[in-house]
């Protein structure tokens, strides 16, 4: 679960696209992208505009024996997803 990177300035588009390209090189079970900077890039990953939407999705899943990597700028509020998973 990766939240958008904030305060990237003119590099925002290039850095988000680069990150998606790096993720595509690996065989992840599931990738969730959160934040509008990820929206324009075509990929097979699950995408949410906001962390609250991703949290609602996560809460509706039946996770068992699952590990999560959650990363994002503070402005992405990725802790909302972690809180939803813990419930």
TIGURO-123944 format. One record per atom (N, C-alpha, C): residue number from 0; residue in three letters; atom name; x, y, z. Coordinates in Angstrom, 2 decimals. Atoms other than C-alpha are relative to their C-alpha. Example, Ala and Ser with C-alpha at 12.3 -4.5 7.8 and 13.67 -1.06 7.14 Angstrom:
% residues 2
+-----+--------+-------+---------+---------+---------+
| num | residu | atome |       u |       v |       w |
+-----+--------+-------+---------+---------+---------+
|   0 |    ALA |     N |    0.89 |   -1.19 |    0.00 |
|   0 |    ALA |    CA |   12.30 |   -4.50 |    7.80 |
|   0 |    ALA |     C |    0.90 |    1.20 |    0.00 |
|   1 |    SER |     N |   -0.82 |   -1.19 |   -0.06 |
|   1 |    SER |    CA |   13.67 |   -1.06 |    7.14 |
|   1 |    SER |     C |   -0.77 |    1.09 |    0.73 |
+-----+--------+-------+---------+---------+---------+
//
This chain:
% residues 87
+-----+--------+-------+---------+---------+---------+
| num | residu | atome |       u |       v |       w |
+-----+--------+-------+---------+---------+---------+
|   0 |    UNK |     N |    0.86 |   -1.15 |    0.00 |
|   0 |    UNK |    CA |    0.00 |    0.00 |    0.00 |
|   0 |    UNK |     C |    0.90 |    1.21 |    0.00 |
|   1 |    UNK |     N |   -0.89 |   -1.14 |    0.16 |
|   1 |    UNK |    CA |    1.67 |    3.12 |   -1.23 |
|   1 |    UNK |     C |   -0.83 |    1.26 |   -0.18 |
|   2 |    UNK |     N |    0.67 |   -1.28 |    0.10 |
|   2 |    UNK |    CA |    0.43 |    6.64 |   -0.66 |
|   2 |    UNK |     C |    0.82 |    0.95 |   -0.86 |
|   3 |    UNK |     N |   -0.65 |   -0.98 |    0.86 |
|   3 |    UNK |    CA |    1.22 |    9.53 |   -2.96 |
|   3 |    UNK |     C |    1.08 |    0.76 |    0.77 |
|   4 |    UNK |     N |   -1.10 |   -0.77 |   -0.56 |
|   4 |    UNK |    CA |    4.41 |   11.45 |   -2.37 |
|   4 |    UNK |     C |   -0.33 |    1.48 |   -0.11 |
|   5 |    UNK |     N |    0.34 |   -1.42 |   -0.02 |
|   5 |    UNK |    CA |    3.88 |   15.07 |   -1.37 |
|   5 |    UNK |     C |    1.26 |    0.85 |   -0.18 |
|   6 |    UNK |     N |   -1.05 |   -1.01 |    0.09 |
|   6 |    UNK |    CA |    5.95 |   18.17 |   -1.96 |
|   6 |    UNK |     C |    1.12 |   -0.38 |   -0.95 |
|   7 |    UNK |     N |   -0.98 |    0.39 |    1.01 |
|   7 |    UNK |    CA |    7.69 |   16.85 |   -5.06 |
|   7 |    UNK |     C |    0.19 |    1.09 |   -1.05 |
|   8 |    UNK |     N |   -0.13 |   -1.09 |    0.96 |
|   8 |    UNK |    CA |    7.14 |   20.02 |   -7.06 |
|   8 |    UNK |     C |   -0.19 |   -0.47 |   -1.42 |
|   9 |    UNK |     N |    0.13 |    0.33 |    1.43 |
|   9 |    UNK |    CA |    7.65 |   19.74 |  -10.80 |
|   9 |    UNK |     C |    0.35 |   -1.46 |   -0.29 |
|  10 |    UNK |     N |   -0.38 |    1.40 |    0.19 |
|  10 |    UNK |    CA |    8.99 |   16.20 |  -10.33 |
|  10 |    UNK |     C |   -1.12 |   -0.99 |    0.36 |
|  11 |    UNK |     N |    1.09 |    0.87 |   -0.47 |
|  11 |    UNK |    CA |    5.66 |   14.85 |   -9.03 |
|  11 |    UNK |     C |   -0.39 |   -1.05 |   -1.02 |
|  12 |    UNK |     N |    0.45 |    0.95 |    1.00 |
|  12 |    UNK |    CA |    4.49 |   13.26 |  -12.26 |
|  12 |    UNK |     C |    1.07 |   -1.04 |   -0.31 |
|  13 |    UNK |     N |   -1.08 |    0.92 |    0.37 |
|  13 |    UNK |    CA |    7.85 |   11.74 |  -13.18 |
|  13 |    UNK |     C |    0.30 |   -0.98 |    1.13 |
|  14 |    UNK |     N |   -0.33 |    0.88 |   -1.14 |
|  14 |    UNK |    CA |    8.46 |   10.34 |   -9.68 |
|  14 |    UNK |     C |   -1.10 |   -1.02 |    0.26 |
|  15 |    UNK |     N |    1.08 |    0.96 |   -0.20 |
|  15 |    UNK |    CA |    5.02 |    8.74 |   -9.36 |
|  15 |    UNK |     C |   -0.01 |   -1.04 |   -1.12 |
|  16 |    UNK |     N |   -0.08 |    0.94 |    1.11 |
|  16 |    UNK |    CA |    5.33 |    7.20 |  -12.81 |
|  16 |    UNK |     C |    1.20 |   -0.95 |    0.16 |
|  17 |    UNK |     N |   -1.19 |    0.82 |   -0.23 |
|  17 |    UNK |    CA |    8.84 |    5.97 |  -11.97 |
|  17 |    UNK |     C |   -0.25 |   -1.04 |    1.08 |
|  18 |    UNK |     N |    0.31 |    0.93 |   -1.08 |
|  18 |    UNK |    CA |    7.59 |    4.39 |   -8.76 |
|  18 |    UNK |     C |   -0.89 |   -1.14 |   -0.51 |
|  19 |    UNK |     N |    0.87 |    1.03 |    0.57 |
|  19 |    UNK |    CA |    4.84 |    2.53 |  -10.63 |
|  19 |    UNK |     C |    0.82 |   -0.95 |   -0.87 |
|  20 |    UNK |     N |   -0.84 |    0.85 |    0.86 |
|  20 |    UNK |    CA |    7.39 |    1.28 |  -13.15 |
|  20 |    UNK |     C |    0.90 |   -0.92 |    0.83 |
|  21 |    UNK |     N |   -0.81 |    0.84 |   -0.89 |
|  21 |    UNK |    CA |    9.60 |   -0.01 |  -10.31 |
|  21 |    UNK |     C |   -0.84 |   -1.12 |    0.61 |
|  22 |    UNK |     N |    0.88 |    1.00 |   -0.61 |
|  22 |    UNK |    CA |    6.67 |   -1.80 |   -8.67 |
|  22 |    UNK |     C |   -0.33 |   -1.09 |   -1.01 |
|  23 |    UNK |     N |    0.35 |    0.97 |    1.04 |
|  23 |    UNK |    CA |    5.79 |   -3.49 |  -11.98 |
|  23 |    UNK |     C |    1.09 |   -1.04 |   -0.22 |
|  24 |    UNK |     N |   -1.12 |    0.93 |    0.22 |
|  24 |    UNK |    CA |    9.22 |   -5.17 |  -12.02 |
|  24 |    UNK |     C |   -0.02 |   -1.17 |    0.98 |
|  25 |    UNK |     N |    0.03 |    1.03 |   -1.04 |
|  25 |    UNK |    CA |    8.29 |   -7.33 |   -9.01 |
|  25 |    UNK |     C |   -1.35 |   -0.71 |   -0.01 |
|  26 |    UNK |     N |    1.20 |    0.82 |   -0.04 |
|  26 |    UNK |    CA |    5.73 |  -10.02 |   -8.40 |
|  26 |    UNK |     C |   -0.67 |    0.14 |    1.36 |
|  27 |    UNK |     N |    0.71 |   -0.22 |   -1.26 |
|  27 |    UNK |    CA |    3.62 |   -8.58 |   -5.59 |
|  27 |    UNK |     C |   -1.37 |   -0.68 |   -0.08 |
|  28 |    UNK |     N |    1.33 |    0.62 |   -0.04 |
|  28 |    UNK |    CA |    0.45 |  -10.36 |   -4.49 |
|  28 |    UNK |     C |   -1.07 |    1.04 |   -0.33 |
|  29 |    UNK |     N |    0.96 |   -1.08 |    0.25 |
|  29 |    UNK |    CA |   -1.48 |   -7.08 |   -4.46 |
|  29 |    UNK |     C |    0.68 |    1.32 |    0.31 |
|  30 |    UNK |     N |   -0.52 |   -1.34 |   -0.20 |
|  30 |    UNK |    CA |   -0.52 |   -3.42 |   -4.79 |
|  30 |    UNK |     C |   -1.18 |    0.96 |    0.04 |
|  31 |    UNK |     N |    1.05 |   -1.00 |   -0.13 |
|  31 |    UNK |    CA |   -2.76 |   -0.62 |   -3.59 |
|  31 |    UNK |     C |    0.66 |    1.37 |   -0.04 |
|  32 |    UNK |     N |   -0.53 |   -1.35 |    0.14 |
|  32 |    UNK |    CA |   -2.00 |    2.93 |   -4.70 |
|  32 |    UNK |     C |   -1.06 |    0.98 |    0.50 |
|  33 |    UNK |     N |    0.92 |   -0.96 |   -0.60 |
|  33 |    UNK |    CA |   -3.53 |    5.84 |   -2.82 |
|  33 |    UNK |     C |    0.45 |    1.41 |   -0.32 |
|  34 |    UNK |     N |   -0.28 |   -1.41 |    0.26 |
|  34 |    UNK |    CA |   -3.67 |    9.42 |   -4.03 |
|  34 |    UNK |     C |   -0.09 |    0.35 |   -1.47 |
|  35 |    UNK |     N |    0.24 |   -0.45 |    1.37 |
|  35 |    UNK |    CA |   -4.50 |   11.39 |   -7.14 |
|  35 |    UNK |     C |    1.24 |    0.01 |   -0.89 |
|  36 |    UNK |     N |   -1.17 |    0.03 |    0.90 |
|  36 |    UNK |    CA |   -0.88 |   11.60 |   -8.42 |
|  36 |    UNK |     C |    0.21 |   -1.34 |   -0.70 |
|  37 |    UNK |     N |   -0.13 |    1.31 |    0.64 |
|  37 |    UNK |    CA |   -1.10 |    7.87 |   -9.24 |
|  37 |    UNK |     C |   -1.06 |   -0.24 |   -1.08 |
|  38 |    UNK |     N |    1.16 |    0.25 |    0.86 |
|  38 |    UNK |    CA |   -4.38 |    8.14 |  -11.15 |
|  38 |    UNK |     C |    0.30 |   -0.03 |   -1.50 |
|  39 |    UNK |     N |   -0.15 |   -0.04 |    1.46 |
|  39 |    UNK |    CA |   -3.10 |    9.03 |  -14.66 |
|  39 |    UNK |     C |    0.75 |   -1.19 |   -0.62 |
|  40 |    UNK |     N |   -0.88 |    1.02 |    0.56 |
|  40 |    UNK |    CA |   -0.83 |    5.99 |  -15.04 |
|  40 |    UNK |     C |   -0.69 |   -1.35 |   -0.08 |
|  41 |    UNK |     N |    0.65 |    1.29 |    0.24 |
|  41 |    UNK |    CA |   -2.18 |    2.80 |  -16.52 |
|  41 |    UNK |     C |    0.78 |   -1.10 |    0.70 |
|  42 |    UNK |     N |   -0.61 |    1.15 |   -0.67 |
|  42 |    UNK |    CA |   -1.52 |   -0.28 |  -14.40 |
|  42 |    UNK |     C |   -1.12 |   -0.91 |    0.47 |
|  43 |    UNK |     N |    0.98 |    0.98 |   -0.48 |
|  43 |    UNK |    CA |   -3.24 |   -3.32 |  -12.93 |
|  43 |    UNK |     C |   -0.17 |    0.05 |    1.51 |
|  44 |    UNK |     N |    0.06 |   -0.10 |   -1.45 |
|  44 |    UNK |    CA |   -2.98 |   -2.12 |   -9.34 |
|  44 |    UNK |     C |   -1.33 |    0.59 |    0.45 |
|  45 |    UNK |     N |    1.20 |   -0.56 |   -0.59 |
|  45 |    UNK |    CA |   -5.86 |   -1.28 |   -7.08 |
|  45 |    UNK |     C |    0.29 |    1.46 |    0.34 |
|  46 |    UNK |     N |   -0.24 |   -1.43 |   -0.20 |
|  46 |    UNK |    CA |   -6.25 |    2.51 |   -6.87 |
|  46 |    UNK |     C |   -1.16 |    0.63 |    0.77 |
|  47 |    UNK |     N |    0.98 |   -0.78 |   -0.74 |
|  47 |    UNK |    CA |   -8.05 |    4.81 |   -4.43 |
|  47 |    UNK |     C |    0.45 |    1.45 |    0.02 |
|  48 |    UNK |     N |   -0.32 |   -1.43 |   -0.07 |
|  48 |    UNK |    CA |   -8.24 |    8.61 |   -4.48 |
|  48 |    UNK |     C |    0.52 |    0.40 |    1.37 |
|  49 |    UNK |     N |   -0.30 |   -0.42 |   -1.36 |
|  49 |    UNK |    CA |   -8.04 |    8.86 |   -0.70 |
|  49 |    UNK |     C |    0.21 |   -1.22 |    0.90 |
|  50 |    UNK |     N |   -0.27 |    1.10 |   -0.94 |
|  50 |    UNK |    CA |   -6.82 |    6.77 |    2.22 |
|  50 |    UNK |     C |   -1.27 |   -0.49 |    0.67 |
|  51 |    UNK |     N |    1.26 |    0.44 |   -0.61 |
|  51 |    UNK |    CA |  -10.34 |    6.69 |    3.69 |
|  51 |    UNK |     C |   -0.69 |   -1.03 |   -0.90 |
|  52 |    UNK |     N |    0.58 |    0.97 |    0.93 |
|  52 |    UNK |    CA |  -11.52 |    4.88 |    0.56 |
|  52 |    UNK |     C |    0.75 |   -1.33 |    0.07 |
|  53 |    UNK |     N |   -0.81 |    1.21 |   -0.14 |
|  53 |    UNK |    CA |   -8.65 |    2.41 |    0.83 |
|  53 |    UNK |     C |   -0.26 |   -0.68 |    1.33 |
|  54 |    UNK |     N |    0.31 |    0.56 |   -1.32 |
|  54 |    UNK |    CA |   -9.44 |    1.95 |    4.53 |
|  54 |    UNK |     C |   -1.33 |   -0.75 |   -0.03 |
|  55 |    UNK |     N |    1.30 |    0.68 |    0.13 |
|  55 |    UNK |    CA |  -13.06 |    1.09 |    3.70 |
|  55 |    UNK |     C |    0.15 |   -1.31 |   -0.74 |
|  56 |    UNK |     N |   -0.25 |    1.23 |    0.75 |
|  56 |    UNK |    CA |  -11.86 |   -1.45 |    1.15 |
|  56 |    UNK |     C |    0.69 |   -1.03 |    0.90 |
|  57 |    UNK |     N |   -0.78 |    0.90 |   -0.85 |
|  57 |    UNK |    CA |   -9.34 |   -2.94 |    3.60 |
|  57 |    UNK |     C |   -0.87 |   -0.61 |    1.10 |
|  58 |    UNK |     N |    0.86 |    0.49 |   -1.07 |
|  58 |    UNK |    CA |  -11.95 |   -3.22 |    6.32 |
|  58 |    UNK |     C |   -0.98 |   -1.06 |   -0.50 |
|  59 |    UNK |     N |    0.95 |    0.97 |    0.56 |
|  59 |    UNK |    CA |  -14.21 |   -5.20 |    3.99 |
|  59 |    UNK |     C |    0.67 |   -1.32 |   -0.39 |
|  60 |    UNK |     N |   -0.73 |    1.22 |    0.36 |
|  60 |    UNK |    CA |  -11.49 |   -7.79 |    3.30 |
|  60 |    UNK |     C |    0.11 |   -0.92 |    1.20 |
|  61 |    UNK |     N |   -0.17 |    0.98 |   -1.08 |
|  61 |    UNK |    CA |  -10.98 |  -10.94 |    5.32 |
|  61 |    UNK |     C |    1.46 |   -0.44 |    0.01 |
|  62 |    UNK |     N |   -1.43 |    0.30 |   -0.01 |
|  62 |    UNK |    CA |   -7.22 |  -10.82 |    5.84 |
|  62 |    UNK |     C |    0.34 |   -0.97 |    1.11 |
|  63 |    UNK |     N |   -0.53 |    0.93 |   -0.98 |
|  63 |    UNK |    CA |   -5.59 |  -13.75 |    7.58 |
|  63 |    UNK |     C |    1.44 |   -0.31 |   -0.38 |
|  64 |    UNK |     N |   -1.41 |    0.31 |    0.24 |
|  64 |    UNK |    CA |   -1.87 |  -14.45 |    7.94 |
|  64 |    UNK |     C |    0.57 |    0.85 |   -1.14 |
|  65 |    UNK |     N |   -0.40 |   -0.94 |    1.05 |
|  65 |    UNK |    CA |   -1.11 |  -11.37 |    5.86 |
|  65 |    UNK |     C |    0.94 |    1.05 |    0.56 |
|  66 |    UNK |     N |   -0.92 |   -1.07 |   -0.34 |
|  66 |    UNK |    CA |    1.78 |   -8.94 |    6.01 |
|  66 |    UNK |     C |   -0.26 |    1.18 |   -0.92 |
|  67 |    UNK |     N |    0.23 |   -1.20 |    0.76 |
|  67 |    UNK |    CA |    1.43 |   -5.36 |    4.87 |
|  67 |    UNK |     C |    1.22 |    0.89 |    0.03 |
|  68 |    UNK |     N |   -0.97 |   -1.08 |    0.06 |
|  68 |    UNK |    CA |    3.90 |   -2.76 |    3.74 |
|  68 |    UNK |     C |   -0.81 |    1.24 |   -0.34 |
|  69 |    UNK |     N |    0.77 |   -1.23 |    0.20 |
|  69 |    UNK |    CA |    2.32 |    0.66 |    4.10 |
|  69 |    UNK |     C |    0.97 |    1.16 |    0.06 |
|  70 |    UNK |     N |   -0.93 |   -1.12 |    0.08 |
|  70 |    UNK |    CA |    4.24 |    3.74 |    3.00 |
|  70 |    UNK |     C |   -0.68 |    1.16 |   -0.70 |
|  71 |    UNK |     N |    0.54 |   -1.19 |    0.65 |
|  71 |    UNK |    CA |    3.25 |    7.28 |    2.13 |
|  71 |    UNK |     C |    0.39 |    1.25 |    0.74 |
|  72 |    UNK |     N |   -0.25 |   -1.28 |   -0.64 |
|  72 |    UNK |    CA |    3.82 |   10.92 |    2.84 |
|  72 |    UNK |     C |   -1.03 |    0.22 |    1.10 |
|  73 |    UNK |     N |    0.92 |   -0.28 |   -1.11 |
|  73 |    UNK |    CA |    2.23 |   12.19 |    6.02 |
|  73 |    UNK |     C |   -1.34 |    0.50 |   -0.52 |
|  74 |    UNK |     N |    1.24 |   -0.55 |    0.56 |
|  74 |    UNK |    CA |   -0.32 |   14.01 |    3.88 |
|  74 |    UNK |     C |   -0.90 |   -1.09 |   -0.59 |
|  75 |    UNK |     N |    0.81 |    1.11 |    0.54 |
|  75 |    UNK |    CA |   -1.50 |   10.64 |    2.49 |
|  75 |    UNK |     C |   -0.87 |   -0.66 |    1.06 |
|  76 |    UNK |     N |    0.77 |    0.53 |   -1.13 |
|  76 |    UNK |    CA |   -2.82 |    9.67 |    5.94 |
|  76 |    UNK |     C |   -0.20 |   -1.52 |   -0.08 |
|  77 |    UNK |     N |    0.07 |    1.45 |    0.16 |
|  77 |    UNK |    CA |   -2.02 |    6.00 |    5.41 |
|  77 |    UNK |     C |   -0.33 |   -0.72 |    1.31 |
|  78 |    UNK |     N |    0.35 |    0.63 |   -1.27 |
|  78 |    UNK |    CA |   -2.57 |    5.34 |    9.11 |
|  78 |    UNK |     C |   -1.47 |   -0.37 |    0.07 |
|  79 |    UNK |     N |    1.43 |    0.35 |    0.04 |
|  79 |    UNK |    CA |   -6.30 |    5.27 |    8.33 |
|  79 |    UNK |     C |   -0.17 |   -1.45 |   -0.48 |
|  80 |    UNK |     N |    0.07 |    1.38 |    0.51 |
|  80 |    UNK |    CA |   -5.70 |    2.03 |    6.44 |
|  80 |    UNK |     C |    0.44 |   -0.97 |    1.08 |
|  81 |    UNK |     N |   -0.50 |    0.86 |   -1.08 |
|  81 |    UNK |    CA |   -3.68 |    0.52 |    9.27 |
|  81 |    UNK |     C |   -1.06 |   -0.17 |    1.09 |
|  82 |    UNK |     N |    1.05 |    0.05 |   -1.02 |
|  82 |    UNK |    CA |   -6.43 |    1.37 |   11.74 |
|  82 |    UNK |     C |   -1.15 |   -0.90 |   -0.46 |
|  83 |    UNK |     N |    1.09 |    0.82 |    0.53 |
|  83 |    UNK |    CA |   -9.04 |   -0.26 |    9.48 |
|  83 |    UNK |     C |    0.37 |   -1.48 |    0.01 |
|  84 |    UNK |     N |   -0.45 |    1.39 |    0.04 |
|  84 |    UNK |    CA |   -6.97 |   -3.44 |    9.14 |
|  84 |    UNK |     C |    0.00 |   -0.62 |    1.39 |
|  85 |    UNK |     N |   -0.09 |    0.51 |   -1.36 |
|  85 |    UNK |    CA |   -6.55 |   -3.77 |   12.90 |
|  85 |    UNK |     C |   -1.35 |   -0.37 |    0.58 |
|  86 |    UNK |     N |    1.33 |    0.24 |   -0.57 |
|  86 |    UNK |    CA |  -10.32 |   -3.84 |   13.51 |
|  86 |    UNK |     C |   -0.48 |   -1.39 |   -0.28 |
+-----+--------+-------+---------+---------+---------+
//
